[in-house]
Structures are given as C-alpha cells and as structure tokens.
Amino acid sequence: MRLFVSSAFEPAFAANLKAVSDYARGNAGRDAVRWVAPEAFHLTYAFLGELGAPGAEAAVKGIDEALAAARAFTIVSGGFGCFPSQRRPSVLWLGIAEGSAELRELARRLAEALAANGVFFEDRFEPHVTLGRVKGPLPEGFFRRAADYAAVHKAASRVSSVELTESRLTPDGPVYRQVYSRRLL
C-alpha cells in the first residue's frame, strides 16, 4: 500500500480552499496546472511510501503512540505560495498562518514515534495544503493576484484527528482511502 499520514479539514475550511484554488485556476491559464480535487484537500505530515501489512501496522502503532496525549487545536489559512520557487514553480499551495507551531510539534511527534516503530520517511514537514502541480508556464502577475486573494479569504478549522491514508494512483489522479483514524483529545 502507498501510505501517508494526514489530517482533513472542517467543511468551511475546505470550501475556502476550493475558493482560493478556483480563483488561482481562473488566473493560471489553460492547462498550466493539474489541480487537486477539492475532496482530496488534506494536510500531509509524512509520506510513508509503499508499505506492506506489517509496515502499516507499525505506522498505526506509531500514530497511536505519538498522539496519546495530543489535543485538538485550530488552524487558520495563510498565504499562497509555491515550491521550490516562483521562478521554477512545481507545487502551488496555501500555507497555514495560525496553528503552524502546533502542526510542527504534531509532525515532530509523529516522525519520532514512526521511526521508533521502524517506519522511516523523508522528514521535511512544512505546514501547507497542496492546491495543484504546475505543468506549464504561469502568466505574469499570477502569484501576486493569487496571494492577494488568499490574504483576504481566510478560514479556520479544528485539527481533531490524524489519519493513515492509502493513495492509489490512477490516470485521473490519486484516489484516497482512509486506513486508520486517531482522534485527538
């Protein structure tokens, strides 16, 4: 199974992500970006890659250990950006303005507990939600317009659970299936 550890969002936050994504899509030019479907928006703490049943069980154990005393908290959407740079964008994202310290702490706990259970991955967490993957050139002024829109269209969401999710790749994009969910206190 191709697995990752993530959190989903409350409906109002997901609707705000869709609004920012739709605005960016309208300014990006035709076929310049492969956009993430709104139902697939999530925050990824760790991409684990291909794991068999024993690896998935170890991941569940790590998630449980990491979150034993973790409490739910609120995040607020932040700025619009890209990886690695505006000169060579490959991923478009919306950042987290408030709650990013809590997200980083949660990701750190998860990384430690997963590693302690033999589940290793590239640990480079940055609090963001991927909106799309760039396939072609973006018009001049795109980033400024999208950032201005995102700056005035913010939303909040409780982070109240962490999921182990399977990602199955298809020609139409990834299909996600929740394997395990752990509620936060």
Secondary structure, DSSP 8 states (H G I E B T S, - for coil): -EEEEEE---HHHHHHHHHHHHHHHHHH-TTSEEE--GGG--EEEEEEEE--HHHHHHHHHHHHHHTTT---EEEEEEEEEEES-SSS--EEEEEEEESHHHHHHHHHHHHHHHHHTT---------EEEEEEE-S---TTHHHHHHHHHHH---EEEE-EEEEEEEEEETTEEEEEEEEEEE--
